[in-house]
Amino acid sequence: MTSSPQLINHLNWTDTARQLDIVGYALLPGILPGEQAKLLARQVSADVDAIRRVSLASSDLGRGDLFYLGDQLPAPLQGWRTDFYRHLAPIANRWNEMLDVVYRYPTELDTFLQRNREAGQARMLSHLNRLGVADYLALHQRSEGEYVFPLQIVALLTEPGQDFEGGEFVMIEQRPRMQSRPMVLPLKRGDAAIISTAQRPFKGSKGYYRVNLKHAVSRVHRGQRVGLELSFHNAP
């Protein structure tokens, strides 16, 4: 099996950056082998001390459960978080430049997380989500805190049509004075996508301006859907 750094380094980052600039997301089909996807999905049924279970209904975010992961992420997510960050930081810095934002993200994740801790951001946002019949994840974004990384990873750990039906991953892009634009990401088990966390630059007739993005998972009609959200910043 290809190791995490080799796999991520061999992605077409020029094309990935272009997709992120144009639509705010980039699909990574089959990046997570099927057996690893199944192992990660089983975390929602395991009695693991490092996992904190939160009902979506209790936080008014839909219906189903979130399973927040601790500081020591299961394989291959620890490597993913470090290796993806190295490639995404230059894109994030270019986006800040487009939007005339002075802040620049450091080249290494550890340095960025240290700045998080100094700003009181120590709560891990990365989590698994489990949705059963009639469950859904409402539109949301993870943008709390002084230091918010503008990109994150989402992945699907169960197979559409086999393990569940419904449960489409949806993004909504809101542009000033324009109709909101919906986008459905056609994920299968083992597929991932890099998405905009909350805002991204969009080039208009008078230069770049911010557009706002939220994401959701539509109602599950049958079976059980397990997904992943991997964040690069922590929450207050």
Secondary structure, DSSP 8 states (H G I E B T S, - for coil): ---HHHHHHTS-HHHHHHHHHHHSEEEETT-S-HHHHHHHHGGGTS--TT-EEEETGGGTSEESEEEE--SS--TTHHHHHHHHHHHHHHHHHHHHHHTT------SSHHHHHHHHHHTT--B---EEEEE-TT-EEEEE----SS---SEEEEEE-S-BTTTEEE--EEEEEE-TTS--EEEEE---TT-EEEEESSEEEEEETTEEEEEEEEEEE--EEEE-EEEEEE-SS-B-
